[in-house]
Every structure is written in C-alpha cells, then in structure tokens.
C-alpha cells in the first residue's frame, strides 16, 4: 500500500466498484493517522468472495493475511471513520479543485 496507505487504497477500491466497505472493527491503536494512512511496504489488498480460500492459501505460503471487513452497501466504514460513500466519492473527484479554487 502506498500513496496514502490503507484508507486511500480502500477508498479508491470502493469508488471504482461503487460499493461501500464495513471495516469498522479494524484496530487503529494510538496512532490513527499511521494505521489509516501509513505507507508501509509489502502490503496489498484483495477483494474476494472466497475469503477462506485466499486466507488459507496465503498462510500456507507463510504470508500473513488479515480479513479487514466486508464489501457492500453505501457506507465507507474503516476503524473510527464512518462516511457515506457518495461523500467520499465527491471529495475524491472534486476536493482538490475546490481546495485550489480562487477565493
């Protein structure tokens, strides 16, 4: 995960698929910013209907695997963050233009 970490990668996946995520139980610890936006190397996201198969395969090859949540609905829930996917999408597509617009 790079360029914004877990939160940005999940947001991009949700926006592209037009499906929300419920990963509210993701533990963020004392550093919410680090947990959600940290760019640690060698991490990747997989969205699958065959969760058990993917986790079993990964662990069978010595690769740590963690189930973060479920895909679906119209909310973006990640740790303490709970937003409407429509709001996430709007900020992603319009936020920079709005921030750079003349006053």
RAKA-V737126 format. One record per residue. N is the residue number from 1. RES is the residue in one letter. PHI is phi in degrees with one decimal (* if undefined). NEAR is the number of other ideal C-beta (glycine too) atoms within 8 Angstrom. Layout:
n = {N/N}
res = {RES/RES}
phi = {PHI/PHI}
near = {NEAR/NEAR}
This chain:
n = {1/2/3/4/5/6/7/8/9/10/11/12/13/14/15/16/17/18/19/20/21/22/23/24/25/26/27/28/29/30/31/32/33/34/35/36/37/38/39/40/41/42/43/44/45/46/47/48/49/50/51/52/53/54/55/56/57/58/59/60/61/62/63/64/65/66/67/68/69/70/71/72/73/74/75/76/77/78/79/80/81/82/83/84/85/86/87/88/89/90/91/92/93/94/95/96/97/98/99/100/101/102/103}
res = {X/X/X/X/X/X/X/X/X/X/X/X/X/X/X/X/X/X/X/X/X/X/X/X/X/X/X/X/X/X/X/X/X/X/X/X/X/X/X/X/X/X/X/X/X/X/X/X/X/X/X/X/X/X/X/X/X/X/X/X/X/X/X/X/X/X/X/X/X/X/X/X/X/X/X/X/X/X/X/X/X/X/X/X/X/X/X/X/X/X/X/X/X/X/X/X/X/X/X/X/X/X/X}
phi = {*/-140.9/48.5/115.3/73.7/-58.9/-61.2/-69.5/-61.2/-66.1/-60.7/-61.6/-63.9/-65.7/-63.6/-63.8/-93.1/54.9/-135.4/-77.5/-142.1/-118.0/-127.2/-65.3/-86.1/-62.3/-75.5/-109.8/66.2/-77.6/-110.5/-59.6/-61.5/-66.6/-67.7/-90.3/-121.0/-64.0/-110.7/-65.3/-74.7/63.3/-123.0/-149.2/-109.7/-132.5/-105.6/-149.9/-86.4/-105.6/-55.9/-59.8/-63.9/-66.0/-63.5/-61.5/-60.9/-60.2/-64.5/-65.0/-108.2/72.7/-104.1/-61.7/-136.1/-130.2/-83.5/-90.2/172.0/-124.0/-97.4/140.5/84.4/-123.3/-117.5/-112.9/-113.8/-144.2/56.0/-80.6/-87.5/-142.2/-131.2/-68.8/-59.2/-60.9/-68.7/-60.7/-62.6/-62.4/-64.8/-65.5/-88.3/-117.8/-59.5/-66.1/-59.0/-65.7/-66.5/-94.9/-66.9/-61.3/-80.4}
near = {9/5/4/8/12/14/11/10/11/14/11/9/11/15/11/6/8/6/9/12/16/10/12/9/5/11/6/9/7/3/7/10/7/8/13/13/11/9/9/7/4/4/7/5/10/5/6/7/3/6/8/6/8/11/10/8/8/10/10/6/6/4/6/5/8/4/6/8/12/6/9/7/7/6/11/14/12/13/11/5/9/7/9/8/15/7/8/13/9/9/8/10/6/8/9/6/7/7/6/5/6/2/2}
